[in-house]
Amino acid sequence: MRRDDALLLDMLVAARKIARFVQGLTEQEFQSSELVQSGVMRELQVLGDACRMISDETRARHEDIPWTAIAGMRNRIVHEYFDIRIDVVWETVAQSIPPLLAVLERIVAPEE
């Protein structure tokens, strides 16, 4: 289980970075900033990599986390980088990261 704890912490840290990177930005500002886009996509990769290594047992205990969607976004960024839709990345960040953060902050032990 320790491994899952560390991976959940990795996911939490990545989600927090994403939220911090886009804090106060509009969609247009996000779309205009290669730097922010690159940082966000890097952390989406980290989030997805950690997600993919979580045990089935932990996934079953936390069905409120969209495991398949997170891993799918990572795969898209890594393997189909030439066809990434920035509007979809923005939509994911704006709509999916805040609730994911809430869940991760609830399940990751505070001392970590």
Beta strands, then each sheet from edge to edge (+ up, - down):
end
